[in-house]
Amino acid sequence: MSELKPCPFCGKTPRLSAKGGIVCCSNLLCDIFSLHVGIEAWNTRPNDAKYEELLMAVARKFPNESRHETALRYITEAESRDYGTASEVCKQSSEGEE
């Protein structure tokens, strides 16, 4: 059996079911705790390098959060700010350069 990768959502160690071949996250608070998948599916991560780059961009984590949770927090907070539509932002930016 190949080594199991950590949970892609919280980074915790996964657990293998007693029946074998089925993996799930061991963190009760994880978004995918109830998801049970095969080992190959668990270990398959598209764009692993890009995801790792994103997680490593998180310089400081919030207390009791994984890097994933903190990155998600930053993204959610940034997207919740109302900057208007893309065209409005571009127009405001070009007006500021004059």
Secondary structure, 3 states (H helix, E strand, C coil): CCCCCCCCCCCCCEEECCCCCEEEECCCCCCCCCCCEEHHHHHCCCCHHHHHHHHHCCCCCCCCCCHHHHHHHHHHHHHHCCCCCHHHHHHHHHHHCC
